[in-house]
Amino acid sequence: MTGRLFNRALSEKQRKRWEQLRARGKRRFVVLHGVLGWGVPVAVVVSIWLQLWDNGFSLDGFLSARFFSQMVVAFMVFPAAGILFGQWMWWFNERRYLRTQRSDEEA
C-alpha cells in the first residue's frame, strides 16, 4: 500500500494546490505546515495528555511547575520535530509533483 501512495500521480486539483504552495517557498511551507500545523498542536496535545495521565482533571495539576516544565520541553521538541516533518512533507509532495509533470510530458 505504501508504494501506491508514494507513486500515485497528483490529481489536477492537488497539482494546482501544490503549485500555489510551492510558489510561496519551502521555508514558508515548512514553518506553516510542519512547525505551526503539526509541531505546535502536537506539543499542546501531548502536554495536556501527560497532565491528564498524571493528575486527572485536577486544576492544580495544570497550574503546577511540573506541567509548565512539560510544556516548555514539548514546545522545544515538537516544533523542532515539525521542521523535519515539514521537510519530509515538502520532499514527498515535490516528488509526486515532479513525477506527475514527467508523466504529463510523456503523454
KOLRO-188582 format. One record per residue (C-alpha): residue in three letters; x, y, z. Coordinates in steps of 0.25 Angstrom, whole numbers, padded with zeros to 4 digits, always signed. Layout:
<zases>
alaXYZ ...
</zases>
This chain:
<zases>
met+0000+0000+0000 thr+0011+0010+0003 gly+0017+0008-0011 arg+0004+0012-0017 leu+0003+0025-0008 phe+0017+0029-0012 asn+0016+0026-0027 arg+0002+0032-0029 ala+0001+0044-0038 leu-0006+0057-0033 ser-0020+0060-0038 glu-0021+0073-0045 lys-0027+0080-0032 gln-0015+0074-0024 arg-0005+0079-0035 lys-0011+0093-0035 arg-0011+0094-0020 trp+0004+0089-0019 glu+0008+0099-0029 gln+0002+0110-0021 leu+0009+0105-0008 arg+0022+0103-0016 ala+0022+0117-0021 arg+0022+0122-0007 gly+0035+0115-0004 lys+0040+0103+0004 arg+0043+0111+0017 arg+0029+0117+0018 phe+0023+0103+0015 val+0032+0096+0026 val+0028+0107+0036 leu+0013+0107+0033 his+0011+0092+0031 gly+0022+0086+0039 val+0024+0095+0051 leu+0011+0102+0053 gly+0002+0092+0046 trp+0008+0079+0053 gly+0018+0083+0064 val+0011+0093+0072 pro-0003+0085+0072 val+0005+0072+0076 ala+0012+0080+0087 val-0001+0085+0093 val-0008+0071+0092 val+0004+0063+0098 ser+0005+0073+0109 ile-0009+0072+0113 trp-0010+0057+0111 leu+0002+0056+0120 gln-0004+0065+0131 leu-0017+0057+0130 trp-0010+0044+0131 asp-0002+0048+0143 asn-0013+0056+0151 gly-0026+0054+0144 phe-0035+0067+0143 ser-0028+0074+0154 leu-0027+0089+0152 asp-0016+0089+0162 gly-0008+0080+0153 phe-0010+0090+0141 leu-0004+0101+0150 ser+0008+0093+0155 ala+0022+0095+0152 arg+0023+0081+0146 phe+0012+0084+0136 phe+0020+0097+0132 ser+0033+0089+0130 gln+0026+0079+0122 met+0020+0090+0113 val+0034+0096+0111 val+0040+0083+0107 ala+0029+0080+0098 phe+0029+0093+0091 met+0044+0091+0089 val+0044+0077+0084 phe+0031+0076+0075 pro+0033+0089+0067 ala+0047+0085+0065 ala+0042+0071+0060 gly+0032+0079+0052 ile+0043+0085+0044 leu+0047+0071+0040 phe+0033+0067+0037 gly+0031+0079+0029 gln+0043+0076+0021 trp+0039+0062+0019 met+0025+0067+0014 trp+0032+0076+0004 trp+0040+0065-0001 phe+0028+0056-0002 asn+0019+0066-0009 glu+0031+0071-0018 arg+0034+0056-0023 arg+0019+0053-0026 tyr+0018+0067-0033 leu+0031+0064-0042 arg+0026+0050-0045 thr+0013+0056-0049 gln+0020+0066-0058 arg+0028+0055-0065 ser+0016+0046-0068 asp+0009+0058-0073 glu+0020+0062-0083 glu+0021+0047-0087 ala+0006+0046-0091 
</zases>
